[in-house]
Amino acid sequence: MSGLITDEIRSSIGASESFGPIEVTRREIVKYAVATEQRLGRIKRGDEAPPMFLFGVLRPILEASQLGEDGLAGDPLLPELPLQRVMAGGTKMRYLRAVRPGDVLVATRTLVELYEKAGRLGPLIFVVYELRIATQSGELIAEETQTRIAR
């Protein structure tokens, strides 16, 4: 292995950021249902949100000038890496219950692992995050493991 992950980079493990509280309204669920052409009545009525609703509700609302060239917001948890091209490496989601109107969501995203592998075209650095989404009262809604790959 080429030893690209320095002690300084490794010191980023454990860094986290929090989101919320975010109050979920029936109107937001219905707007999402219309925009994504949902077919289930309980979702179209706004009784519960579809699973992918969580993907957008936690994202900050930013001006276009605040986005990178790729159209995404910067990642405050991503340390400065010697490999600059970062791409998606996979996501694992575990849903424990549906999001409903009136839920007040809080979430924490934590950098949990950094490791290196040799790829076919050179070294790769894997960056692994855990995201926990709960109600403000502490009931866990979903857990997600996100992997990004720098090359």
Backbone bond lengths (Angstrom), bond angles and torsions (degrees), N, CA, C in turn:
res aa  C-N    CA-C-N  psi(-1)  N-CA   C-N-CA  omega(-1)  CA-C   N-CA-C  phi
1 M - - - 1.449 - - 1.526 108.58 -
2 S 1.312 116.27 151.08 1.463 119.47 -172.96 1.523 113.91 -86.92
3 G 1.307 119.66 -5.64 1.456 121.91 176.77 1.520 113.98 67.51
4 L 1.330 117.87 41.96 1.460 121.93 -178.71 1.527 112.80 -75.32
5 I 1.320 116.72 -23.00 1.462 119.95 -177.52 1.528 108.57 -88.99
6 T 1.310 115.06 103.88 1.466 121.21 -178.91 1.527 110.11 -80.52
7 D 1.328 115.97 169.47 1.465 120.50 175.27 1.523 110.91 -60.29
8 E 1.326 116.70 -36.89 1.468 120.47 178.75 1.532 110.76 -62.71
9 I 1.319 116.78 -45.19 1.462 120.57 177.51 1.524 109.61 -64.35
10 R 1.325 116.98 -44.92 1.458 122.01 -179.34 1.531 111.90 -60.61
11 S 1.331 117.11 -27.98 1.470 120.30 -179.79 1.527 112.43 -66.42
12 S 1.331 117.97 -11.77 1.464 122.21 177.00 1.523 112.27 -74.82
13 I 1.319 117.22 -18.87 1.470 120.28 179.23 1.528 108.23 -60.34
14 G 1.316 114.98 131.44 1.465 121.17 -178.28 1.515 113.27 99.83
15 A 1.337 117.29 -13.63 1.469 119.94 176.85 1.526 108.82 -64.74
16 S 1.326 116.35 143.87 1.462 118.80 -179.50 1.518 110.80 -143.86
17 E 1.319 114.42 163.63 1.457 122.26 174.87 1.519 107.73 -137.02
18 S 1.322 115.79 149.16 1.461 121.21 -178.33 1.514 110.29 -115.90
19 F 1.312 115.45 151.75 1.460 123.22 178.17 1.524 107.61 -127.69
20 G 1.309 116.30 143.93 1.453 119.82 173.10 1.510 111.85 106.68
21 P 1.291 116.06 179.36 1.456 126.52 6.91 1.534 111.95 -74.28
22 I 1.328 114.58 144.24 1.463 122.38 179.28 1.522 107.18 -124.70
23 E 1.329 116.13 115.40 1.462 119.92 179.62 1.527 109.25 -85.32
24 V 1.319 115.79 128.52 1.461 121.88 -179.61 1.521 108.24 -93.66
25 T 1.326 115.61 126.84 1.464 119.85 178.44 1.525 110.52 -109.42
26 R 1.304 114.90 157.43 1.476 120.37 175.96 1.529 109.33 -59.09
27 R 1.322 116.74 -40.16 1.475 120.77 -179.14 1.531 110.76 -60.11
28 E 1.334 118.06 -43.30 1.466 120.30 178.63 1.528 111.18 -62.34
29 I 1.309 116.26 -40.53 1.472 119.68 179.13 1.522 109.95 -64.97
30 V 1.331 117.30 -44.39 1.472 120.71 -179.72 1.530 110.24 -63.84
31 K 1.323 118.11 -43.33 1.466 120.51 177.95 1.529 110.62 -59.29
32 Y 1.332 116.31 -43.48 1.462 120.03 178.31 1.531 110.26 -63.93
33 A 1.330 116.31 -41.67 1.467 120.52 -179.76 1.521 111.49 -61.18
34 V 1.331 117.01 -42.52 1.467 120.93 178.68 1.527 110.25 -66.04
35 A 1.323 116.63 -45.77 1.466 121.21 -176.85 1.522 112.15 -64.12
36 T 1.323 117.11 -29.99 1.467 120.47 -177.26 1.529 112.57 -106.23
37 E 1.338 115.56 11.89 1.471 122.57 175.72 1.529 112.59 52.57
38 Q 1.331 115.38 49.23 1.461 120.22 177.42 1.529 109.85 -67.84
39 R 1.327 116.65 151.05 1.460 120.91 -176.73 1.522 113.84 -114.09
40 L 1.323 117.05 -22.47 1.463 119.80 -177.96 1.529 110.37 -73.87
41 G 1.337 115.66 132.10 1.462 121.20 -177.90 1.515 113.84 -56.36
42 R 1.328 117.63 -43.01 1.472 120.04 -177.10 1.530 111.53 -63.53
43 I 1.321 116.10 -28.16 1.465 119.93 178.01 1.532 109.57 -83.35
44 K 1.336 117.70 -43.73 1.460 120.95 179.51 1.529 111.96 -61.78
45 R 1.328 116.88 -32.13 1.475 121.35 177.23 1.526 112.17 -79.55
46 G 1.324 116.88 -14.04 1.459 120.34 -178.29 1.515 113.90 84.62
47 D 1.343 117.26 17.53 1.469 120.54 178.44 1.526 111.38 -70.96
48 E 1.329 116.05 -30.75 1.467 121.10 175.20 1.522 108.35 -153.41
49 A 1.308 115.37 155.15 1.468 121.02 -179.24 1.528 109.43 -92.93
50 P 1.336 116.83 145.76 1.461 118.83 173.30 1.533 109.24 -69.34
51 P 1.320 118.05 158.33 1.474 120.45 -175.74 1.528 114.81 -53.82
52 M 1.311 118.81 -40.29 1.470 120.40 -176.79 1.531 113.33 -70.83
53 F 1.323 117.82 -9.76 1.465 122.10 175.08 1.526 110.26 -54.47
54 L 1.327 116.30 -37.14 1.467 120.87 -179.08 1.523 111.99 -62.01
55 F 1.314 117.13 -30.23 1.465 121.52 -178.36 1.521 111.14 -59.39
56 G 1.315 117.33 -41.43 1.452 121.23 -176.56 1.516 114.88 -91.65
57 V 1.314 117.30 -33.02 1.466 120.05 -173.17 1.526 111.93 -65.45
58 L 1.316 118.44 -25.93 1.461 121.13 -179.29 1.527 113.44 -87.52
59 R 1.313 117.51 -12.41 1.459 120.61 -177.32 1.524 110.31 -75.14
60 P 1.324 116.93 139.96 1.477 118.93 176.87 1.526 110.39 -70.68
61 I 1.312 115.20 153.30 1.464 120.73 174.73 1.526 106.47 -90.51
62 L 1.328 115.66 115.33 1.460 121.28 -174.57 1.526 110.90 -124.51
63 E 1.309 114.97 153.34 1.464 121.56 172.01 1.526 107.99 -73.08
64 A 1.314 117.09 153.59 1.467 121.41 179.31 1.530 111.10 -57.05
65 S 1.323 117.10 -33.69 1.462 120.54 -178.86 1.533 112.15 -67.98
66 Q 1.329 117.59 -15.70 1.463 121.99 -179.87 1.528 112.08 -90.69
67 L 1.321 117.45 -1.14 1.456 121.96 -177.91 1.521 110.56 -97.73
68 G 1.321 115.78 153.12 1.455 121.00 176.53 1.514 111.49 -75.81
69 E 1.318 116.50 178.54 1.468 121.48 179.20 1.526 112.04 -59.60
70 D 1.342 116.17 -27.52 1.468 120.65 -179.78 1.525 112.78 -83.97
71 G 1.345 117.32 0.19 1.452 120.81 178.79 1.522 113.80 85.75
72 L 1.323 117.85 6.17 1.457 121.97 -178.55 1.525 110.49 -109.94
73 A 1.329 114.26 155.69 1.466 119.93 173.95 1.520 108.35 -73.47
74 G 1.322 116.50 154.12 1.462 120.07 176.02 1.517 110.97 -63.50
75 D 1.312 116.47 159.78 1.464 122.08 -179.25 1.525 108.55 -109.01
76 P 1.331 117.30 104.88 1.471 119.32 -177.00 1.528 113.88 -66.42
77 L 1.323 118.16 -17.24 1.466 120.66 -179.62 1.525 113.36 -90.11
78 L 1.324 116.75 -15.78 1.460 120.17 -177.06 1.522 109.76 -77.53
79 P 1.338 117.32 115.35 1.467 118.79 179.14 1.526 110.48 -69.93
80 E 1.311 116.49 162.98 1.469 121.28 175.22 1.524 107.16 -66.45
81 L 1.315 116.27 117.08 1.459 121.65 -176.96 1.520 110.40 -107.41
82 P 1.330 116.94 151.00 1.461 119.46 177.47 1.530 112.50 -71.74
83 L 1.307 117.55 -16.78 1.463 122.69 175.50 1.525 106.66 -105.28
84 Q 1.312 118.21 124.39 1.459 121.88 -168.05 1.527 115.43 -97.12
85 R 1.316 118.61 -21.35 1.462 119.32 -177.73 1.522 108.94 -86.37
86 V 1.325 116.19 111.80 1.464 121.60 -176.72 1.520 108.33 -109.53
87 M 1.332 115.25 133.38 1.465 120.70 179.80 1.521 109.61 -136.37
88 A 1.316 115.05 164.45 1.460 120.57 178.49 1.524 109.61 -67.25
89 G 1.318 115.59 140.04 1.461 120.70 -179.67 1.516 112.97 -119.69
90 G 1.326 117.14 -0.14 1.451 120.28 177.86 1.518 111.98 129.02
91 T 1.316 114.15 157.69 1.455 122.48 179.63 1.515 108.96 -141.06
92 K 1.326 116.21 136.43 1.463 122.05 172.48 1.515 107.01 -120.30
93 M 1.329 116.36 123.83 1.465 121.07 179.83 1.527 109.82 -113.74
94 R 1.318 113.96 144.28 1.460 120.30 172.83 1.522 106.75 -131.82
95 Y 1.336 115.80 113.31 1.460 121.41 -179.97 1.519 108.75 -96.49
96 L 1.320 116.24 131.86 1.451 120.44 179.19 1.520 112.34 -101.88
97 R 1.318 116.61 -29.67 1.464 120.77 173.67 1.518 109.33 -162.89
98 A 1.320 115.64 162.92 1.464 120.72 -179.41 1.526 110.60 -73.53
99 V 1.319 115.20 153.52 1.454 122.26 171.99 1.522 107.26 -83.69
100 R 1.338 116.40 135.05 1.463 121.60 -176.76 1.525 110.32 -125.66
101 P 1.333 116.69 158.66 1.468 118.89 176.45 1.532 109.52 -57.53
102 G 1.315 115.10 140.26 1.459 120.04 -179.14 1.519 113.55 93.86
103 D 1.328 117.48 -17.10 1.464 119.34 175.72 1.529 108.79 -63.58
104 V 1.311 115.50 139.14 1.458 121.35 172.91 1.521 105.33 -112.73
105 L 1.326 115.53 113.95 1.461 121.37 -172.08 1.521 111.75 -97.55
106 V 1.322 114.11 143.32 1.462 122.29 169.64 1.522 105.99 -132.04
107 A 1.300 115.93 148.58 1.458 119.80 -177.92 1.517 109.65 -143.80
108 T 1.308 114.19 151.41 1.465 121.17 175.22 1.512 108.45 -133.03
109 R 1.316 115.31 129.51 1.469 121.63 176.31 1.516 107.40 -114.08
110 T 1.342 116.21 129.12 1.455 122.27 -175.29 1.519 110.49 -127.79
111 L 1.323 116.36 136.07 1.468 121.21 172.10 1.529 106.25 -77.61
112 V 1.331 116.77 115.93 1.469 119.42 -173.15 1.522 114.72 -109.97
113 E 1.336 117.09 -18.16 1.470 117.77 -176.14 1.521 110.53 -159.07
114 L 1.319 115.51 144.60 1.460 124.24 171.86 1.523 106.59 -134.57
115 Y 1.317 117.36 129.66 1.460 118.97 176.09 1.519 109.74 -151.07
116 E 1.299 114.00 161.67 1.456 122.14 -174.73 1.526 109.79 -115.57
117 K 1.321 115.45 145.58 1.469 121.94 173.36 1.519 108.42 -140.12
118 A 1.303 114.98 155.48 1.464 120.10 173.91 1.521 107.90 -87.70
119 G 1.320 116.13 122.97 1.461 120.98 176.67 1.517 110.20 -97.83
120 R 1.294 116.19 172.22 1.461 121.63 -179.79 1.527 111.53 -61.23
121 L 1.354 115.63 -34.08 1.463 119.79 -177.88 1.526 112.91 -106.59
122 G 1.319 117.10 10.21 1.464 119.63 179.35 1.519 111.48 139.10
123 P 1.325 116.83 -172.68 1.458 120.83 -176.30 1.526 112.30 -70.73
124 L 1.311 115.50 152.97 1.461 123.38 177.14 1.521 108.20 -131.47
125 I 1.313 116.51 144.01 1.460 121.60 172.80 1.523 107.57 -116.50
126 F 1.322 116.15 125.74 1.452 122.75 178.58 1.528 109.00 -99.35
127 V 1.314 115.62 130.63 1.461 122.74 179.88 1.530 106.33 -118.69
128 V 1.342 116.80 121.77 1.462 120.80 -174.18 1.533 109.61 -116.96
129 Y 1.329 115.38 129.65 1.455 122.99 178.70 1.525 109.42 -117.06
130 E 1.321 116.31 151.33 1.458 121.93 168.92 1.519 107.40 -118.55
131 L 1.324 115.16 134.38 1.457 122.44 178.07 1.519 107.83 -119.38
132 R 1.323 116.55 127.06 1.467 122.11 177.22 1.518 107.61 -118.54
133 I 1.330 115.94 125.05 1.460 121.88 -179.90 1.518 107.16 -116.63
134 A 1.329 115.48 127.08 1.464 121.21 -177.76 1.516 109.02 -138.41
135 T 1.330 115.10 169.52 1.456 119.16 169.94 1.519 107.23 -78.93
136 Q 1.322 115.71 163.35 1.453 119.45 -179.62 1.529 111.41 -61.37
137 S 1.330 116.32 -24.52 1.463 119.99 178.30 1.526 112.70 -83.23
138 G 1.346 116.92 -3.08 1.462 120.43 174.07 1.517 116.23 104.34
139 E 1.337 118.42 -1.20 1.464 120.30 178.81 1.530 109.37 -73.77
140 L 1.326 116.49 121.67 1.458 121.26 -177.95 1.526 110.14 -71.08
141 I 1.330 115.63 129.08 1.472 122.60 179.78 1.529 110.00 -99.38
142 A 1.335 116.55 -47.55 1.466 120.23 -175.91 1.524 109.81 -157.12
143 E 1.330 114.32 156.17 1.453 122.54 173.06 1.528 107.18 -129.89
144 E 1.296 115.36 142.06 1.457 120.19 -179.46 1.514 109.34 -137.31
145 T 1.324 116.16 139.56 1.449 122.45 170.84 1.514 106.72 -113.16
146 Q 1.335 116.03 122.46 1.457 122.30 -178.52 1.528 108.70 -113.78
147 T 1.308 116.04 135.60 1.461 120.50 176.10 1.516 108.89 -120.67
148 R 1.333 115.28 133.80 1.458 121.84 172.92 1.514 106.90 -119.30
149 I 1.309 115.70 149.89 1.465 121.46 -178.84 1.517 109.10 -124.21
150 A 1.310 115.37 126.91 1.470 120.68 175.68 1.527 108.00 -104.17
151 R 1.331 115.01 135.98 1.466 119.48 177.22 1.499 110.53 -138.71
